[in-house]
């Protein structure tokens, strides 16, 4: 068996469900760990062209922390499609708005590869602003990101 790289087949893929409580966690640090999970890089069976990652549920996404003055200063841009139609919103405006979970979603999305596989892996992410999620039937395992590195959590 020397010289053969392990390549995961579709049949071998086992998706585990993981739940993360984002309250008090630093956005970028949370996102990089979640992106790694979604891609499946934490598994020894990682295969670059397969969707081998876990399904990740993030709760309390509205309670994430941005370090420094990013809450006021960080700007998210989107283009409406019209001439001169570039819009901007601060992180604060989004977090206090109707869909605060989008901050976490964008952070993770931008850490995943672009392309069909990256989009599919992004589909394995479920982000909720409150403490509740509808995936209890999948019995997700809690992943404590705060305990992995002292810098991963902050008090607001």
C-alpha positions, 0 to 999 in steps of 0.5 A, spaced: 500 500 500 505 504 499 505 510 495 497 511 495 494 517 497 487 515 501 482 518 497 475 518 500 469 516 496 462 518 496 460 512 500 465 513 506 463 520 507 460 521 514 457 527 516 458 529 524 453 535 526 457 540 531 453 545 535 457 552 537 455 557 542 458 563 539 456 568 545 462 572 547 467 569 541 471 573 536 468 573 529 474 571 525 477 566 530 470 562 530 470 563 522 476 560 521 475 554 525 468 553 522 471 554 515 476 548 517 470 544 519 466 545 513 471 543 509 473 537 513 480 539 514 480 536 521 479 529 519 485 525 517 480 522 511 480 529 508 480 529 500 480 536 497 475 535 491 470 532 496 465 535 501 467 531 507 466 536 512 461 536 518 455 540 519 455 546 523 450 549 527 452 556 530 447 559 536 447 566 539 450 569 533 448 576 535 452 575 541 459 575 537 465 580 539 469 584 534 476 586 537 478 593 537 473 598 534 471 594 528 464 594 531 464 601 529 469 601 523 468 595 519 464 596 513 461 591 509 459 593 502 454 590 497 453 592 490 446 593 487 447 592 480 445 599 478 450 605 476 453 608 483 449 603 487 455 601 492 452 600 498 455 600 505 453 598 512 457 598 518 458 591 522 454 595 528 448 596 523 448 589 521 449 586 528 443 591 531 439 590 525 434 584 523 439 579 521 445 579 525 447 572 523 450 575 517 456 577 520 458 570 522 455 567 515 459 572 511 466 571 515 465 563 514 463 564 507 469 568 505 474 563 508 471 557 504 473 556 497 469 559 491 466 555 486 461 549 486 464 545 492 465 551 496 458 553 495 456 546 497 460 546 503 457 553 505 450 550 505 452 545 511 453 551 515 446 553 519 447 560 523 441 562 528 441 569 532 438 566 538 440 560 543 435 555 539 436 551 533 431 546 529 437 541 529 436 537 535 434 531 532 440 530 529 443 530 536 449 535 534 455 535 539 457 541 542 464 544 540 467 549 545 471 553 541 473 558 547 477 553 550 481 552 544 485 558 545 484 564 550 484 569 545 478 566 542 473 569 547 472 576 549 467 579 554 464 585 550 
